[in-house]
Amino acid sequence: MSDELAMDDHTKTDSGPERPIVTEAERRGFLDRFLNGQEAADEEPVQNVDNAPVALEERIVDALRQIYDPEIPVNIYDLGLIYGVEVDAGANAMVTMTLTTPHCPVAESMPGEVEMKVRDVPGIGDVTVDLVWDPPWDIEKMSDEAKLELGFL
């Protein structure tokens, strides 16, 4: 074999064994699953009629339900802080979110935590988190389960 690098879409070799190219998101997801004692998920995203990865959106919602507001014992998804989750055909995620108030103590850290948690979802490419204040959050945006947990039902 020559000293030149052989490259295609999946491997890169330089006279050594072929290795798959792994994205940073895949590497972080693998490490997170390894540290938590979980098996790697080999599921392919299900495509809807618009050819959008539906399974990825559902996995993102599951990941967002693992993030809790530090002052309220409810996850941010059921609390109504997530206004939208979109995944394009390239598996890039866009999360639109708000906070209970602009003066929330986690205003600077929560969007970054959301980005990291979504980035750890296997199969996700780039992640964009858009923090918006309009419409403002109110109790009506909470799920019934969250309202029940907090005594509003």
C-alpha positions in Angstrom: 0.0 0.0 0.0 1.3 3.5 -0.8 2.0 6.2 1.7 -1.0 8.2 0.4 -4.1 8.4 2.5 -7.1 6.4 1.2 -10.3 8.2 2.0 -14.0 7.6 1.4 -17.2 8.5 3.2 -16.6 6.1 6.1 -13.0 5.3 6.6 -9.5 6.8 6.6 -6.4 4.7 6.5 -2.7 5.4 6.5 -1.3 1.9 6.1 -3.0 1.0 9.3 -6.4 -0.7 10.0 -9.5 1.0 8.7 -11.5 2.9 11.4 -14.9 4.4 11.1 -15.1 8.2 11.3 -17.0 9.1 14.4 -18.6 12.6 14.9 -18.1 14.5 18.1 -21.8 14.0 19.0 -21.5 10.2 18.5 -18.4 10.1 20.7 -20.0 12.1 23.5 -23.2 9.9 23.3 -21.1 6.7 23.4 -19.1 8.0 26.4 -22.3 9.0 28.2 -23.9 5.6 27.6 -20.7 3.8 28.7 -20.5 5.8 31.9 -24.1 5.1 32.7 -23.8 1.4 31.9 -26.2 1.6 28.9 -26.0 -0.4 25.6 -25.5 1.6 22.4 -28.7 2.2 20.5 -28.6 0.9 16.9 -32.0 2.2 15.9 -32.5 4.1 12.7 -34.7 7.2 12.7 -38.2 6.7 11.5 -39.1 9.0 8.6 -42.4 10.9 8.4 -44.1 12.0 5.2 -41.9 15.1 5.0 -38.8 12.8 5.3 -38.0 14.3 8.8 -36.5 12.1 11.4 -39.5 11.6 13.8 -37.7 9.2 16.1 -35.0 11.8 16.8 -37.6 14.4 17.9 -39.1 11.9 20.3 -35.6 11.0 21.7 -34.9 14.8 22.1 -38.1 15.2 24.1 -37.1 12.2 26.3 -33.7 13.9 26.9 -35.3 17.2 27.7 -37.5 15.5 30.3 -34.3 14.7 32.2 -33.6 18.4 32.8 -35.2 19.9 35.9 -35.7 23.5 36.8 -33.6 23.8 40.0 -36.4 25.7 41.8 -39.4 23.6 40.7 -39.5 19.8 41.0 -40.8 19.4 37.4 -38.8 18.7 34.2 -38.5 21.6 31.7 -40.6 19.9 29.0 -43.6 19.3 31.2 -43.1 22.7 32.8 -43.8 24.2 29.4 -40.5 25.8 28.9 -39.9 24.0 25.5 -41.9 25.7 22.8 -40.7 23.6 19.9 -38.4 20.8 18.8 -37.5 20.4 15.1 -35.2 18.1 13.4 -34.3 18.7 9.7 -33.5 16.0 7.1 -29.8 16.3 8.0 -30.5 15.4 11.7 -29.8 19.0 12.9 -31.9 20.0 15.9 -33.5 23.3 16.7 -35.0 23.8 20.1 -37.1 26.8 20.9 -37.4 27.5 24.6 -38.2 30.1 27.2 -37.7 30.4 31.0 -40.2 31.2 33.7 -38.8 34.8 33.9 -35.9 36.7 32.3 -34.5 37.1 35.8 -34.4 33.3 36.3 -31.2 32.3 38.1 -30.4 29.7 35.4 -31.0 32.1 32.5 -27.3 31.9 31.5 -26.8 28.2 32.1 -30.1 26.5 31.1 -29.8 27.0 27.3 -26.3 25.5 27.4 -27.5 22.5 29.4 -30.3 22.0 26.9 -27.8 22.1 24.1 -25.5 19.6 25.7 -28.4 17.2 26.5 -29.8 17.3 23.0 -26.3 16.9 21.5 -25.9 13.7 23.4 -28.9 12.1 21.7 -27.5 9.5 19.3 -27.9 10.5 15.6 -28.1 14.3 16.2 -25.9 16.6 14.1 -25.7 20.3 15.0 -27.9 21.7 17.8 -29.3 25.2 18.0 -31.1 26.5 21.1 -33.2 29.6 20.6 -34.2 31.3 23.9 -37.3 33.4 23.4 -39.4 35.6 25.7 -42.4 36.0 23.4 -44.9 34.5 24.2 -44.0 34.8 27.9 -44.3 31.6 30.0 -47.3 31.2 32.2 -48.9 28.3 34.2 -51.2 27.3 31.3 -48.1 26.1 29.3 -47.5 23.4 31.9 -48.7 19.8 31.2 -51.5 18.4 33.3 -49.0 16.1 35.0 -46.9 19.1 36.0 -49.9 21.0 37.3 -51.0 18.0 39.4 -47.4 17.6 40.8 -47.4 21.2 41.9 -50.9 21.2 43.3 -52.5 23.3 40.6 -55.2 20.6 39.7 
